[in-house]
Amino acid sequence: MKKIFLIMSAAVVLSSVAFAKPYGEKSRPDRVGDIVFVDGTATAWREGLTLTDAQKKAAVAVIFYAGTECSDNGEYRILGVGLKNATGDDNTLEWARFTSDTDKAEGYTIITAIQCEPSDGFEGGAATATFTGNLDGRHNWMALCAAVDDEGTVGNYPAWEWVNAYAATANLTEDYASGWYLPTVAELCMLYRTKDTVNSALEAAGGMKISDTSYWSSSQFSPNYFHAWNVRFVDGNLDFSNLCFDHSVCAVRALN
């Protein structure tokens, strides 16, 4: 009887593991506003959506973009923004650290591979601009790693380093323990265009809303390499700032 009981108990455990209920209502994310969970499933945001505490704990991202405009090779991409971001007076970060407005930090380098230029001007440009250059922020991170030495560069790129540590600080593991990056200006503009839906979904998931401040992109401003593009989320202004300025930072990830 004892042997039979042990076999039956093991079967119950295996059954519960094999048929664990998914966190989301669909097998994968596919549209803006989808809340993505650690098991890869997703739930679409809608008015009145209420998640359980377990779902909130399992949420990892909200989809802000699905399309081909932010691809370097025509690839259809689905991008999500993390539930936490660095924002506020005490948490904004420099793109690259300088000892003054003109003195470069040790190890700082101009990275010509991470340029992305908008078509439209500055005021409200995030809502309408199209882009040329490097559109996929995953490539920018690889270019940065290839352009700087391992020694003497720690602390020189605060915005990048915050994103690089994002998974660890957000307690993300397994599939979501890597792949996060600082978005290009093109990707950041797509986040601006879907901000209202994304913020509603972030709130439902227990995350931090994208604030009405300026967020750094990973795209250097090609006419002046001491500057990088940023998007002001209160009004959609496109601007470039000296790399030593403080702006908010968010982490994004491809989810397809």
Disulfide bonds with the S-S distance in Angstrom:
none
